[in-house]
Amino acid sequence: MTPEQENLLFQNIGQIQAGQTAILEQLSSLKQDINARVDKLEDRVTDVEKQVTKNRVKMAGVGGAAGLAVTLVAEALKQGVLN
């Protein structure tokens, strides 16, 4: 192999290494971006779960209050208080 061919070989190897490094950096950047998006989605899911739980508690409270009111009205009717 001539010195010129050797020089070209080393240049090509250097270009390949630079290309591989650039690809790895892009993959790392993509991974960070995906992880950030997943974290945001997890936060949103947590917020939605909290809101759903609050709504369920409110609905249970309203349902319980309505049931109690119906029971009281029915008892009052039995006793003749509301006639």
matplotlib code that plots the C-alpha trace (Angstrom):
import matplotlib.pyplot as plt

x = [0.0, 1.4, 1.6, -1.1, -3.4, -2.7, -3.5, -6.8, -7.6, -7.1, -9.1, -12.0, -11.8, -11.9, -15.0, -16.7, -15.9, -17.2, -20.4, -20.9, -20.4, -23.0, -25.5, -24.9, -25.4, -28.6, -29.9, -29.0, -30.9, -33.9, -33.9, -33.9, -36.7, -38.8, -38.1, -39.2, -42.4, -43.1, -42.6, -45.0, -47.6, -47.2, -47.7, -50.9, -52.2, -51.5, -53.4, -56.4, -56.4, -56.5, -59.4, -61.3, -60.9, -62.1, -65.1, -65.9, -65.8, -68.1, -70.5, -70.5, -71.2, -74.0, -75.4, -75.2, -76.9, -79.6, -80.2, -80.4, -82.9, -85.1, -85.0, -85.9, -88.8, -90.1, -89.9, -91.7, -94.4, -94.8, -95.1, -97.6, -95.4, -95.6, -99.3]
y = [0.0, 3.4, 6.2, 8.0, 5.0, 4.7, 8.4, 8.0, 4.9, 6.8, 9.8, 7.4, 5.8, 9.2, 10.1, 6.9, 7.5, 11.1, 9.8, 7.2, 9.8, 12.1, 9.2, 8.3, 12.0, 12.2, 9.0, 10.3, 13.5, 11.6, 9.4, 12.5, 14.0, 10.8, 10.5, 14.2, 13.6, 10.4, 12.3, 15.0, 12.3, 10.6, 13.9, 14.5, 11.1, 11.6, 14.9, 13.3, 10.4, 13.0, 14.9, 11.7, 10.6, 14.1, 13.8, 10.3, 11.6, 14.5, 12.2, 9.8, 12.7, 14.0, 10.5, 9.9, 13.3, 12.6, 9.2, 10.6, 13.3, 10.7, 8.6, 11.6, 12.6, 9.0, 8.8, 12.1, 10.9, 7.8, 9.9, 12.2, 15.3, 16.3, 15.8]
z = [0.0, -1.0, 1.5, -0.5, -0.2, 3.5, 3.9, 2.1, 4.2, 7.4, 6.1, 5.3, 8.7, 10.3, 8.2, 9.2, 12.9, 12.6, 11.0, 13.7, 16.4, 14.7, 14.5, 18.2, 19.2, 17.2, 18.8, 22.3, 21.5, 20.2, 23.4, 25.6, 23.6, 23.8, 27.6, 28.1, 26.2, 28.1, 31.4, 30.3, 29.3, 32.7, 34.4, 32.4, 33.2, 36.9, 36.7, 34.9, 37.5, 40.3, 38.7, 38.0, 41.7, 42.8, 40.5, 41.9, 45.4, 44.5, 42.7, 45.7, 48.0, 45.8, 45.5, 49.2, 50.0, 47.5, 48.9, 52.4, 51.3, 49.6, 52.8, 54.9, 52.6, 52.6, 56.4, 56.7, 54.4, 56.5, 59.6, 57.9, 58.4, 54.8, 54.2]

ax = plt.figure().add_subplot(projection="3d")
ax.plot(x, y, z, "-o")
ax.set_aspect("equal")
plt.show()
